[in-house]
């Protein structure tokens, strides 16, 4: 019987010329740096319209905090009207993508991810007793929720900085 507590969804939107490959690699590197197990269950390319191609990528990542708690992170890339263009940047030809991008980042904290207590009625009762009395779920989740929130906030900030958006920067970069 696992229990999930979610963190609010963060969104980044951009219309313009983007180094899509660089954004992909930079964000993917973040998961490696923070020791998340990473998988990409969805990677779609659709013909789209005369304006360009559509891409959709879904990333899922998780990291065990201890034997009872796990962080889950999901990232959704939606790209419309994508066209590859060549731009001269610093005297060199660079392939970039002109597109509309929407990036959604969310996550949750999962308690009892191994489903140790969900196999019987006694286990479910023990799960509720452990969470309310022994582990003091509210206090522990408050700390873990903050850590996960700031991890996601850093990932959002990395995307904004890479996209050279006006709101780049992060006042809480040294937290967690």
Beta strands, then each sheet from edge to edge (+ up, - down):
strand 1: 3-18
strand 2: 37-49
strand 3: 52-64
strand 4: 69-89
strand 5: 92-111
sheet 1: 1+ 5- 4+ 3- 2+
end
